[in-house]
Amino acid sequence: YSSCAEANFCIGKFDEMEKNLKEVFTNARCLDDELESTFTFVSALVAQNKMHQALDLGLLILAQLGESFLIHSDIRSIIMVEFAKTKRKLNEKCDDEFLSMKNTSDKHKLAVM
């Protein structure tokens, strides 16, 4: 059903896609069973210009994956501060350090990325 949902998304059959996704979400036994379909659903919401719904769902899933965000009226400032912190941390590392890092095997962290 997940593949059918994605195919229906690709050809713009959003009603059919939602029927397929309902099957996935109804029969999912854990969050991992839903992730791929949730990404499809968020993409479909964006494609239909339903940005608030896409954002809400995306933030909900990120929270379930352990990456919660505070919704704040000055989110742009918060993002800029966090971006600066990340940039500073990255500038402290040399290329060899990046190249020698191991890939993560944490499925939830990979999904967050």
Backbone as CSV, one residue per row, in Angstrom:
resi,resn,N_x,N_y,N_z,CA_x,CA_y,CA_z,C_x,C_y,C_z
1,TYR,0.813,-1.201,0.000,0.000,0.000,0.000,0.855,1.263,0.000
2,SER,1.993,1.177,0.639,2.884,2.334,0.693,3.370,2.712,-0.702
3,SER,3.755,1.723,-1.480,4.217,1.990,-2.850,3.085,2.515,-3.724
4,CYS,1.891,1.976,-3.539,0.728,2.474,-4.294,0.443,3.927,-3.929
5,ALA,0.547,4.236,-2.650,0.316,5.610,-2.203,1.321,6.548,-2.849
6,GLU,2.576,6.127,-2.879,3.608,6.969,-3.485,3.364,7.145,-4.980
7,ALA,2.967,6.078,-5.647,2.668,6.170,-7.080,1.491,7.110,-7.325
8,ASN,0.450,6.987,-6.509,-0.704,7.877,-6.658,-0.336,9.323,-6.361
9,PHE,0.549,9.530,-5.410,1.049,10.884,-5.142,1.745,11.437,-6.381
10,CYS,2.593,10.623,-6.983,3.380,11.070,-8.142,2.507,11.475,-9.323
11,ILE,1.354,10.836,-9.462,0.480,11.178,-10.592,-0.673,12.090,-10.173
12,GLY,-0.609,12.574,-8.939,-1.581,13.563,-8.484,-2.940,13.022,-8.088
13,LYS,-3.037,11.723,-7.866,-4.305,11.130,-7.424,-4.312,11.094,-5.892
14,PHE,-4.528,12.259,-5.305,-4.401,12.399,-3.861,-5.483,11.644,-3.088
15,ASP,-6.692,11.558,-3.646,-7.754,10.805,-2.965,-7.393,9.320,-2.883
16,GLU,-6.899,8.785,-3.991,-6.477,7.377,-3.998,-5.288,7.173,-3.064
17,MET,-4.364,8.128,-3.078,-3.197,8.056,-2.205,-3.638,7.978,-0.747
18,GLU,-4.605,8.811,-0.372,-5.066,8.821,1.018,-5.718,7.494,1.407
19,LYS,-6.417,6.861,0.478,-7.000,5.541,0.759,-5.887,4.524,1.034
20,ASN,-4.841,4.572,0.207,-3.705,3.667,0.413,-3.020,3.937,1.748
21,LEU,-2.830,5.213,2.061,-2.165,5.574,3.312,-2.988,5.164,4.526
22,LYS,-4.300,5.245,4.399,-5.167,4.829,5.506,-4.919,3.360,5.839
23,GLU,-4.741,2.540,4.814,-4.442,1.120,5.035,-3.115,0.949,5.774
24,VAL,-2.115,1.713,5.343,-0.802,1.620,5.993,-0.916,2.016,7.459
25,PHE,-1.527,3.162,7.722,-1.602,3.671,9.088,-2.485,2.792,9.975
26,THR,-3.524,2.205,9.402,-4.410,1.324,10.164,-3.690,0.043,10.578
27,ASN,-2.840,-0.453,9.705,-2.189,-1.741,9.957,-0.775,-1.628,10.521
28,ALA,-0.284,-0.423,10.681,1.071,-0.246,11.214,1.123,-0.710,12.666
29,ARG,2.204,-1.383,13.001,2.372,-1.865,14.367,3.297,-0.975,15.188
30,CYS,4.066,-0.129,14.492,4.969,0.779,15.187,5.263,1.971,14.276
31,LEU,5.933,2.950,14.818,6.246,4.163,14.060,7.063,3.850,12.810
32,ASP,7.989,2.925,12.917,8.825,2.580,11.763,7.986,2.106,10.577
33,ASP,6.869,1.439,10.861,5.987,0.966,9.792,5.317,2.125,9.053
34,GLU,5.252,3.286,9.695,4.540,4.431,9.132,5.446,5.466,8.469
35,LEU,6.740,5.423,8.741,7.616,6.529,8.340,7.593,6.832,6.848
36,GLU,7.799,5.834,6.026,7.842,6.068,4.578,6.529,6.677,4.086
37,SER,5.427,6.147,4.576,4.117,6.660,4.167,3.871,8.065,4.701
38,THR,4.388,8.335,5.877,4.237,9.679,6.433,4.995,10.690,5.589
39,PHE,6.185,10.323,5.125,6.944,11.221,4.246,6.162,11.491,2.962
40,THR,5.535,10.454,2.428,4.708,10.626,1.228,3.554,11.576,1.514
41,PHE,2.917,11.394,2.668,1.772,12.231,3.021,2.183,13.690,3.198
42,VAL,3.298,13.922,3.871,3.785,15.297,4.054,4.092,15.921,2.693
43,SER,4.736,15.172,1.825,5.044,15.678,0.478,3.767,16.018,-0.285
44,ALA,2.754,15.182,-0.130,1.479,15.432,-0.808,0.801,16.685,-0.258
45,LEU,0.879,16.877,1.036,0.304,18.087,1.628,0.997,19.331,1.079
46,VAL,2.306,19.271,0.969,3.058,20.401,0.405,2.648,20.618,-1.050
47,ALA,2.539,19.536,-1.811,2.161,19.640,-3.224,0.777,20.256,-3.395
48,GLN,-0.076,20.064,-2.390,-1.427,20.626,-2.435,-1.503,21.989,-1.750
49,ASN,-0.339,22.537,-1.420,-0.231,23.846,-0.771,-0.913,23.881,0.599
50,LYS,-0.863,22.767,1.300,-1.407,22.671,2.661,-0.232,22.704,3.638
51,MET,0.457,23.838,3.629,1.717,23.968,4.356,1.563,23.799,5.867
52,HIS,0.505,24.374,6.432,0.332,24.272,7.887,0.135,22.823,8.311
53,GLN,-0.668,22.088,7.552,-0.879,20.680,7.872,0.420,19.894,7.716
54,ALA,1.170,20.191,6.663,2.444,19.501,6.436,3.416,19.787,7.574
55,LEU,3.481,21.037,7.979,4.377,21.417,9.071,3.960,20.744,10.373
56,ASP,2.672,20.776,10.675,2.183,20.150,11.910,2.501,18.658,11.938
57,LEU,2.244,17.982,10.834,2.511,16.546,10.773,4.009,16.273,10.851
58,GLY,4.792,17.054,10.131,6.242,16.879,10.175,6.801,17.069,11.571
59,LEU,6.340,18.095,12.263,6.806,18.346,13.631,6.351,17.244,14.586
60,LEU,5.150,16.729,14.371,4.653,15.628,15.199,5.539,14.395,15.039
61,ILE,5.859,14.060,13.808,6.698,12.886,13.556,8.100,13.097,14.114
62,LEU,8.653,14.286,13.917,9.977,14.565,14.480,9.968,14.421,15.999
63,ALA,8.909,14.882,16.640,8.805,14.739,18.098,8.752,13.264,18.486
64,GLN,8.018,12.469,17.715,7.942,11.037,18.001,9.290,10.351,17.787
65,LEU,10.121,10.955,16.948,11.466,10.422,16.707,12.489,10.989,17.689
66,GLY,12.019,11.796,18.634,12.900,12.328,19.666,13.509,13.679,19.349
67,GLU,13.018,14.343,18.322,13.539,15.656,17.918,12.419,16.686,17.990
68,SER,12.113,17.132,19.194,11.011,18.079,19.335,11.497,19.513,19.153
69,PHE,10.597,20.359,18.702,10.888,21.764,18.456,9.857,22.615,19.172
70,LEU,10.318,23.704,19.747,9.391,24.659,20.327,8.880,25.558,19.208
71,ILE,7.593,25.728,19.150,7.028,26.652,18.177,6.983,28.010,18.859
72,HIS,7.684,28.930,18.286,7.872,30.236,18.901,7.578,31.305,17.860
73,SER,7.081,32.423,18.304,6.728,33.477,17.357,7.947,34.028,16.621
74,ASP,9.120,33.922,17.230,10.327,34.443,16.597,11.209,33.285,16.120
75,ILE,10.593,32.359,15.402,11.284,31.143,14.977,12.476,31.452,14.077
76,ARG,12.386,32.513,13.279,13.499,32.873,12.390,14.761,33.169,13.200
77,SER,14.625,33.907,14.282,15.781,34.223,15.129,16.352,32.964,15.763
78,ILE,15.470,32.090,16.201,15.917,30.841,16.817,16.692,30.008,15.799
79,ILE,16.177,29.921,14.592,16.852,29.152,13.543,18.218,29.756,13.238
80,MET,18.297,31.069,13.171,19.571,31.723,12.872,20.606,31.445,13.966
81,VAL,20.182,31.480,15.227,21.094,31.190,16.339,21.574,29.745,16.259
82,GLU,20.653,28.818,16.013,21.019,27.404,15.924,21.924,27.148,14.719
83,PHE,21.653,27.829,13.628,22.499,27.707,12.445,23.919,28.181,12.764
84,ALA,24.038,29.292,13.461,25.359,29.823,13.829,26.102,28.846,14.733
85,LYS,25.397,28.233,15.682,26.029,27.243,16.565,26.544,26.051,15.761
86,THR,25.721,25.581,14.841,26.110,24.435,14.012,27.310,24.787,13.144
87,LYS,27.280,25.956,12.554,28.386,26.393,11.699,29.687,26.471,12.500
88,ARG,29.604,26.998,13.718,30.789,27.105,14.570,31.348,25.714,14.887
89,LYS,30.470,24.772,15.213,30.917,23.409,15.510,31.550,22.752,14.285
90,LEU,30.959,22.974,13.130,31.498,22.381,11.905,32.856,22.978,11.544
91,ASN,33.028,24.263,11.789,34.297,24.920,11.477,35.438,24.435,12.367
92,GLU,35.101,23.826,13.503,36.123,23.305,14.412,36.704,21.979,13.927
93,LYS,36.087,21.378,12.937,36.539,20.075,12.445,37.227,20.228,11.087
94,CYS,38.217,19.376,10.872,38.898,19.386,9.575,38.289,18.294,8.681
95,ASP,38.640,18.333,7.413,38.085,17.377,6.450,38.348,15.932,6.861
96,ASP,39.546,15.659,7.353,39.890,14.288,7.740,38.982,13.770,8.859
97,GLU,38.592,14.662,9.765,37.688,14.242,10.841,36.325,13.841,10.281
98,PHE,35.843,14.599,9.314,34.561,14.257,8.697,34.657,12.939,7.938
99,LEU,35.744,12.778,7.211,35.908,11.573,6.404,36.078,10.317,7.251
100,SER,36.573,10.467,8.467,36.788,9.299,9.321,35.575,8.967,10.197
101,MET,34.552,9.791,10.140,33.353,9.531,10.948,32.599,8.323,10.407
102,LYS,32.027,7.564,11.326,31.202,6.422,10.939,29.785,6.901,10.635
103,ASN,29.147,6.219,9.705,27.743,6.506,9.418,26.892,6.032,10.585
104,THR,25.823,6.741,10.844,24.929,6.320,11.915,24.106,5.119,11.468
105,SER,23.795,4.270,12.406,22.930,3.130,12.104,21.571,3.294,12.783
106,ASP,21.384,4.416,13.456,20.128,4.699,14.146,19.063,5.067,13.109
107,LYS,18.090,4.172,12.918,17.060,4.380,11.897,16.271,5.664,12.125
108,HIS,16.024,5.989,13.376,15.245,7.192,13.662,16.039,8.456,13.341
109,LYS,17.330,8.464,13.633,18.153,9.632,13.286,18.244,9.780,11.771
110,LEU,18.338,8.671,11.066,18.365,8.727,9.603,17.048,9.270,9.060
111,ALA,15.946,8.880,9.672,14.640,9.373,9.229,14.510,10.868,9.485
112,VAL,15.071,11.333,10.587,15.023,12.756,10.911,15.782,13.561,9.864
113,MET,16.890,13.002,9.409,17.698,13.718,8.412,16.960,13.809,7.107
